């Protein structure tokens, strides 16, 4: 089963809110990723967790805080976001250090 | 500079016609190569991948891609396009097999009746 699930599907939040995005995979993959995608643009890598440890942080602002509670789950905690943070947030996973990534359907985030 | 180029921003193809989407990369060695498809508001679906070996690779949904080392290209093809193929197509590379995927800017495929 090559499936990555993400919740919620849509999220609207104010600039003072705190919210979290969730991602789950049951493929036994040991690497998980967060991407941000603006309209009509390719995905941009934000974070990579490898074996539950943060291995890549692409200089993402601290208002985005990732968390990997276990090998199947990945969270993205959001706080004090700006309207320009509105985007589609995609989660992906891959087998170990392999480059073949499988993506979830994304969370459409709107910051008001 | 290392890069992935998809020279066509939009392509319109008639239903039933053949399709070729272009992708060129600029890296010192042959990277791992991928094609992904994204329907509006959806996640990315992996169509096919090339790591090594046979330079013509088959993917899902009737797609294939050919790796040409001499041209640093990895073009995606389909012999007969269906209306449901209308979507955004991204070429991506993983330099040296590392975890960072580098995406091209994408090609939007429109299918006309």
Interface residues (C-beta under 8 A of the other chain):
Chain A: X4 X6 X31 X33 X40 X41 X42 X43 X45 X48 X50 X55 X56 X88 X90 X92 X94 X97 X98 X99 X100 X101 X102 X103 X104 X105 X106 X108
Chain B: X32 X34 X36 X41 X42 X43 X44 X45 X46 X49 X90 X94 X97 X98 X99 X100 X101 X103 X104 X105 X106
